[in-house]
Amino acid sequence: MEEIIRTPDPVLVTAIEVLFNSAGISFFVADRHISAIEARISAFPMRILVPDDVAARARRLIEEAGFGDELRPIRA
């Protein structure tokens, strides 16, 4: 799995979820519950992970949707 987004913003996470669901891309949102509990300090951002084999497609969709600035660097 590749982490492509890390954010404390639940609205952004929801937008990405809708984008991926409509495109049929499987994903996992890690740390959603701890982020909600500790929202005041943003110490635990949510992380959106996708399978390695669809990471390039997922990144392309995020960029096309205008959220490219939120992408994590591509891991080596």
KANORPE-V992415 format. One record per residue. N is the residue number from 1. RES is the residue in one letter. PHI is phi in whole degrees, -180 to 180 (NA if undefined). PSI is psi in degrees with one decimal (none if undefined). D_CENTER is the distance of its C-alpha to the mean C-alpha in whole Angstrom. Layout:
n=N res=RES phi=PHI psi=PSI d_center=D_CENTER
n=N res=RES phi=PHI psi=PSI d_center=D_CENTER
//
This chain:
n=1 res=M phi=NA psi=144.7 d_center=12
n=2 res=E phi=-118 psi=129.8 d_center=10
n=3 res=E phi=-78 psi=121.3 d_center=7
n=4 res=I phi=-113 psi=-21.6 d_center=6
n=5 res=I phi=-136 psi=139.9 d_center=4
n=6 res=R phi=-136 psi=117.9 d_center=6
n=7 res=T phi=-157 psi=149.8 d_center=8
n=8 res=P phi=-90 psi=0.1 d_center=10
n=9 res=D phi=-86 psi=105.4 d_center=10
n=10 res=P phi=-67 psi=-25.8 d_center=10
n=11 res=V phi=-69 psi=-42.3 d_center=11
n=12 res=L phi=-62 psi=-43.7 d_center=8
n=13 res=V phi=-60 psi=-43.2 d_center=6
n=14 res=T phi=-63 psi=-41.6 d_center=9
n=15 res=A phi=-62 psi=-42.0 d_center=9
n=16 res=I phi=-68 psi=-38.8 d_center=6
n=17 res=E phi=-59 psi=-45.5 d_center=8
n=18 res=V phi=-63 psi=-44.4 d_center=11
n=19 res=L phi=-59 psi=-49.3 d_center=10
n=20 res=F phi=-69 psi=-40.6 d_center=10
n=21 res=N phi=-61 psi=-42.0 d_center=12
n=22 res=S phi=-70 psi=-25.0 d_center=15
n=23 res=A phi=-94 psi=-4.3 d_center=14
n=24 res=G phi=74 psi=27.2 d_center=15
n=25 res=I phi=-95 psi=126.6 d_center=12
n=26 res=S phi=-79 psi=147.8 d_center=11
n=27 res=F phi=-157 psi=168.7 d_center=8
n=28 res=F phi=-139 psi=133.2 d_center=8
n=29 res=V phi=-101 psi=109.8 d_center=7
n=30 res=A phi=-91 psi=147.2 d_center=9
n=31 res=D phi=68 psi=21.5 d_center=11
n=32 res=R phi=-62 psi=-44.6 d_center=11
n=33 res=H phi=-74 psi=-42.1 d_center=15
n=34 res=I phi=-67 psi=-34.5 d_center=16
n=35 res=S phi=-63 psi=-40.2 d_center=14
n=36 res=A phi=-67 psi=-37.8 d_center=15
n=37 res=I phi=-69 psi=-40.4 d_center=19
n=38 res=E phi=-104 psi=30.3 d_center=18
n=39 res=A phi=-59 psi=-28.5 d_center=17
n=40 res=R phi=-64 psi=-31.1 d_center=20
n=41 res=I phi=-108 psi=-9.0 d_center=20
n=42 res=S phi=54 psi=31.9 d_center=16
n=43 res=A phi=-78 psi=-19.8 d_center=17
n=44 res=F phi=-126 psi=80.9 d_center=14
n=45 res=P phi=-68 psi=154.8 d_center=10
n=46 res=M phi=-77 psi=148.9 d_center=8
n=47 res=R phi=-125 psi=131.1 d_center=5
n=48 res=I phi=-102 psi=123.4 d_center=3
n=49 res=L phi=-118 psi=144.0 d_center=6
n=50 res=V phi=-130 psi=155.9 d_center=8
n=51 res=P phi=-60 psi=146.0 d_center=12
n=52 res=D phi=-55 psi=-36.1 d_center=14
n=53 res=D phi=-74 psi=-11.0 d_center=16
n=54 res=V phi=-118 psi=7.1 d_center=13
n=55 res=A phi=-61 psi=-43.2 d_center=11
n=56 res=A phi=-64 psi=-42.6 d_center=13
n=57 res=R phi=-64 psi=-42.9 d_center=13
n=58 res=A phi=-62 psi=-43.7 d_center=9
n=59 res=R phi=-61 psi=-42.5 d_center=10
n=60 res=R phi=-62 psi=-43.5 d_center=13
n=61 res=L phi=-62 psi=-41.6 d_center=12
n=62 res=I phi=-64 psi=-43.2 d_center=9
n=63 res=E phi=-63 psi=-44.3 d_center=12
n=64 res=E phi=-64 psi=-29.0 d_center=15
n=65 res=A phi=-82 psi=-4.3 d_center=13
n=66 res=G phi=92 psi=12.5 d_center=13
n=67 res=F phi=-107 psi=19.9 d_center=10
n=68 res=G phi=-58 psi=-30.0 d_center=11
n=69 res=D phi=-66 psi=-18.1 d_center=12
n=70 res=E phi=-88 psi=-10.7 d_center=8
n=71 res=L phi=-67 psi=141.0 d_center=8
n=72 res=R phi=-76 psi=153.8 d_center=9
n=73 res=P phi=-60 psi=148.9 d_center=12
n=74 res=I phi=-70 psi=130.2 d_center=13
n=75 res=R phi=-77 psi=149.5 d_center=15
n=76 res=A phi=-81 psi=none d_center=19
//
